[in-house]
Structures are given as structure tokens and as C-alpha cells.
Amino acid sequence: MAARVGIGFIGAGGIAKQRHLPGLKAIDGVELVAVANRRRETAEIVASEWGFGAVRDDWRQILTMPEVDAVFIAAPPYLHREATLAALAAGKHVFCQARMARNHAEAREMYDASQRTRLVTMLCPPPHAMAADYVMKRLLQREGFVGRPLDVIVYQYQSVYANPETPLHWRQDFDVSGFNTQYLGMYIEVVHRWLGYHRRVQAITRVHYPTRSRPNTDESATVKIADSIGFVTEMENGALSTWHFTGVTHHPQLDRIEIHGTEGTLIVHVAKAEIFGARRGEELHPIPIAPNEARNWQAEADFIRAIREGGEVTPNFTEGLKYMELTEAIYRSSQEGKAIELPLERTFAKV
């Protein structure tokens, strides 16, 4: 019989209901102990639908419950640092929703706290191009499909901010989300997994619509999170990477990641996790992903397995710290008008 693991949820919105709760309910021995939301009535609905034993008015109360072994922090980024530090201090394993924190300094505090404990700390992985992950690692890291990487090109298109009359979304609220922008951190994490980290970044960011109304009010808000980002990096492997993210196109194209090297090319259409590739002298062609090599969503199972048996999880807090580092460096570069060397020193950023 599987060892019991009691779970508490700090925030249980869309991602919790779409992925985390179904994933946990499928695992033998997992007990949903308690949930806390900003509003008790929404927590009571979640508790009724998913079988939580208790509802708490304050998330801190969950951390005092001895029957809770681990917490899922599925609140927005503004709460990730505080809740993670409190959970670890209370002896609870932590699964934190992406993005890791609002900025590099908060992420560093979370990482440092994780290093002082033997508790399991895991971040939610991005689903983007997930099915292609194992094949891409094999092609790039074991088979050297492209040879030495020369150029990495990343495009992300969204229309979510194209209408200037659209009210401020919480993901555009700097106090809530910090430097996290569109899918930026997620795509950084994917590229890190396949190709490694970066030495230096030069960036330009633009807020095309600097004022938006606050939802359900007559108040206006100043937008600090970029509608468009362009940046280049020098990677540790020597490649040049070029990135363009836009949230203001009315006609989004396919998001893609291109990797061009001395011996060939790999292109991933992100949404469908489709891989196309060619060696020198070949025509670009689809590269199939066999069912036994497709990476499937199993984040919740990986977290529970690590609690019960030990072993590594991914993404871990080291991986999160690295994507938060580059995310903040992009904004620093844009603000200061110069290239930013990595790694960043441990300071809080100012915007």
C-alpha cells in the first residue's frame, strides 16, 4: 500500500483544477487535506468538487496542520516567496507554481532556503513543447544532430494585449507578477534544458500601451510589464541566441524555437511539439516522436515520488533561479541601455 501523503493547497485556481488536482487524485495514498483561497467561498467550491477535508481562511493555517506533509502553492507570483519560506520553515515539502518568483532576489531567497533543508522543492514545468523534450535532448546532447550550435532563434506571438482598451490583467501588474512577461520564463526554461545557460544579454523592451484601466473600476494603472521584448544573448556554449516576444499582434503566427549549427538545423513548433530537422545537404523534414520517447505531463507524480522515495525532480529551484536571473537581466539591460553580464549579483531590482 502506498505511503500516505497529505496535501494542502495555497490557492486553487485554473492551473490547480486543470492539472494539479487531477494529477494528485490519480495517485494512490494522496490525501487532499486543506485548501485556502483569497475568498473562502471559492475555496469551499474547490473543496466540495475535489474532496478536500478542510477549508482555511488564511493559508498560514494550513502550515500548522500536522496532517499536511506538502503544499502546492498555486497563487500568483507575489506570494511564492513568502509562502515557500513559511512552508519550508514549517517542515512542509513545496511544489510552487511557475514562475518561481517576481524577481531574482526573491527566487534566490527561495533557493537558499531550499538548500538548508532536505525537503523536496519543485517548480511547475512548462507544458510548452513538452512532448518533444526527450527527443530534443537526445538529438542535441547525445547525437550532436546540429553539430556545434551557432544560432538559436525564439519567437513567441500573442494577441492578448493587442487591444489597448482591454483592462489590466494581473499578469501585467508588476506588484503581482514582477518581471515575468508572457511566456518568457517558460521558453527560457525550455532552451536551458536543451542548450544550457547564458553569459550576457542585451535587450530592448516596449510598453506600447502604458496605461490601462483596472478591472471593474474607474481607476487607471501604469503598465510596467512589456508588451514586446527583443533581446540577444551570448550563450555559454558559444551560440548567439535571438528572441522576439510580442503580445500585441492581431495575427499571431506559430511560436517556434530554431537551432542552427555547424552540421544541421532543428526547428520546434512549440504549441504542437512538432520537430523538423535536417543535416547539411538535406531537406528539412519532420522528425517523429515515438510514443515511448514522448515526455508526458507527470509533475504531480514526480513530486510525490520524490517525497516517498527521494531522487531528483525537474524543474528544481536551481532551474527556476536561472530563468529568473535571465528574466530580470533582460529588464535591467533595457533600462540601463547596455549588455548585462551573468550571473547577476544578489540585489533587489528597481523599476
N, C-alpha and C positions, 0 to 999 in steps of 0.2 A: 504494500500500500504506500502511495506517495506521501512524503512528509508534508504536513500542513504548513502553508504559508499564508499569513493574514495580511491583507492589503488594505491600505487607506488611500483615498483619493483627495488631493488638494486641487480642486477644480475638476469639473467633469463636463466639458462642453463637447463640441463637434468631434474632435480627434479622439476623445475618450470613447465616445459612443460608436464611432466608425471603426476604430482599430483596437484600442487597448482593452476595452471591456469584452468584446467578442473573443479576443485572443486569450484573455485570462479565464473566461468562462469555459474555454475548451481544455483547460489544464487540470488534471486530477489533483485534488488536495489544496487548491487555491480557494481561500475564503475571502469574500468581499466584506470587510468589517465595517468601514465607516466612510462617509463622503461629506465634504464641505464645499459649498459654492458661495459666491458673493451673496446670493439670495437663497434663503432657506427653502422657498417654495420650489425652486428648480432642483435643488439637491434632493428634496423629497420625491420628486418625479423620477429622478435617476435611481434613487434607492428602491423605489417601487418597481421600476422596469427591470432592474438588473439584480435585485436581490441583496442589496447591502443590508447589514444588520442594524446600522445606526446612522443617523444624520447628526452632524455637529454644526453649531452656528459659527464657530471660529476654527480655522484649520489647525491652530496650535493645539486644540483639544485632542485632535487625532493623535498627536505625537505623545500624549500622556497615556494612551491606551496600551496596556501590556500585550493585548492580543493582536496588535498591529506589528508585523515584522518588517514591512516595507511600505514605502509610499510612492505613489505616482503623482508627480507634480505636473498637472496639465493646465495650469493657469498661464496667462501671458508672461512674457519675459521679465516684467518688472518685479515679479515675486520669486523668480527662480533662485536668486542668490539667498535671500532671507530664508526661504523655506528649506532649501538644501542644507544650509548651515545648521538650522534648527533641527532638522531631521537627523543629520549625522550626529549632532550632539546628544540627541535622544536615543541613539543606538539603532536607528532605522536604516535599512537599505534604501537607496534612492534611484528611481527612474525619472529623469527630468525630460520634459518635452523640449523639442528644439524650438528656437535657437537657444543656446546654452544660457545666455545672459544678455544684458543690454549693452555691455561693453567689455573690453578686455580685462579691466581691473576686477570687475565683478566675477568674470569667469576665472580669473587667477585665484581669487579667494576660494571659490568652489573647488578648484583643482587642489589647492594647498590643503584644504580641509579633507579632501578625499585621500590624500597621501598620508594623513595622520591616522588613518583607520583601516581596518581590514574589511569594512563593509563594502558591499557591491554598489558601485555607482555607474550608471549607464545613461546615455542620451538616446532620444528617439532618432532612428535613422531616417534619412530622406528616402521616399519611395521612388524618386526620380531616377530612371534608368536602372532600377534595382535588378531587374531580371537579367540585365547584361553584365552585371558586376563581375561575376566569377570568370566569364569568358574574356572580358576585357583584361582582367588581371593576368590570366593565362597568356593571352596574346602579347601583352606588353612586357610583363615581368619575367615570364619563363621562356617564351618562344622568340622574343625580340622581333615581333612582326614588323614594326616600323623602323627597326634599327635604332639609331640614336635620335631621340626626339628633338626636333628643331623648332617647330611652331605648334602652339596649342591655341585654338580659337574657340571661344564660347559665346553663343548667342542665346538670349532669353527675351521673349516677346510677350507682353501682356497689354490688355486694353483697360485694365481695372481702374486706372487713373486718367483715362483719356478725356473724360467729361469733367470740365472744371466746376460744374455745378454739383457734382457728387460730394456728399458730406465727408468729412474727415473719417477715415477708417482707423480703428485702433492700431493697425499695423503702421500707420503714418504718424502716430502720436509718439514723439521722441521720449516722453516720460514713461510710456508704457513699453515701447519696443527698443529704445536706444538706437544703435546704428544698424540694426537688422533691416534689410531692404529687399523687398520682393523675394525671389528665390536665391538671392546671392549666397548666403551662408550654405545652403544646401548644395548648390553647384560647386562651391569651393570644396566642400567635404568630398564630393564625388571625385573631383580632379585630384585631390590629395590622396585618395585611396589608390588611384591608378598610377599617378606620376610623381607623388611626393610634394614637398613644400617649396616656398618661395624665398628669395633673398632680398628682393627690392620691388617696390611698386610705385608707379606714377599714375595719378588718377585725375579725372575731371568729373564732377557731379553737377547735376542741374535739377532745381526745383522749378518746373515750368509754371506751376500754379501755386504761388507761395501762400495764398490764403484760401482756406476752405471753412465752411460752416461746421459747427459741432452738431452731431446728430441730435435731432429733436429739440433744438434750442435756437435762439436768435443770435447766439454768440459766434464770433469768428475765431479761428485758430491759425497761428503761423505754422506752416509746414516746414519741417527741417529734414525730413527723410526724402531723399532724391527720387524724382520721377524717372530720371535717366542717369546711367552711370557708364562711363567708359574708362578703362584702365589697362595698363600693360604691366607685366611683371617679368623679372628675370627669375627663372626657377632654379632650384638647387641642382637640377640635372643639366643645366645649361640652356634649356629651351627658353624661347620667348613666348609668353602667353598673352593673348589679346582678348579682352572681354567687353561685351556690349549688352547692357541690360536696359530695357525700356518698359515702362508701364503705361505709355501714352499713345501707342499705335492703335489706330482704328482697324487695322488689318493684320493681326498677328500671324507670323509665319511659324514654321516648325522650329522649336528650340533644338539646338544641336551642339555637340561637342566634337571638334575636329582635332585630330592629332596627326601631324605631318612629320615624317622623319627621314633619315638618310636612305632607308630601304623601302618605305611604303607609307600608306595612309590608312587611318581608321576614322570613321565618322559614325557617331551615335545620334540617332533621332530620339530625343530624350523621352518624350511622352509615351512612345510605344516600345522603348528599349530595343529599337532595331539597329543592328550593326551592319555597316557597309565597309568594305576594305579592299585594298589592292596592294600587291608588291610592285616594285619598279617594273615597268613594261606590261603590266596587266591592266585590264579594265576594272573599274570599280564594280564590285558585286556584293550581294547580300551574304552575310556570314550567319549561318543559322545558330540558334541557341538550343541545344538539346535539352529535353526536359530534365535530365539528371544533372545538368550544369546550370540551370536557371536558378538564380537566387530568389527565393520566395520570402514573403513577409513572415518573420517569426520572432520579432523583437521581444514580445512578452514571454515567449517560451525560452528564449536565450537568457533573459533576466532571471526567471525563476530557476532555470537550470544552474546558473552561476551561484544563486543563493544556496541551493541544495547541495551542489557538487563542487563548487569552485570553478576556476578556469577563467579565461578572458572573455570579455564582452566587447562588442563594437557597435556603434561608436562609444568610446570611453571619454573620460573628461580630458585626457590629453588631446584627443582628436578635436574635441569641442574648443579647447583653448586655442588651438592652431587656426581654426576657421574664424574665431572671434578676433584673433590677432590681425589677420589679413583684412577682415571687415572693417575694423577700426582704422587700420593703416590707410585704407582707401580714402576714408573721410579726412584723415589728417593730411594726406597728400593733396587732396583737392583744396582744403582750407589754406594750407601753407604754400601751395604752388610749387612744390618740389617733390623729388623722389623721397620715399621713406624706406629706410633700411630695416630689415627684420633680423632677429626678433625685436619686438617692441620692449622698451623698458616698462617697468610696472608702475604706471601712473594712471590716474583717472583722467579721461579726456574731457575737454570742454568744447561745447558747441555754442 
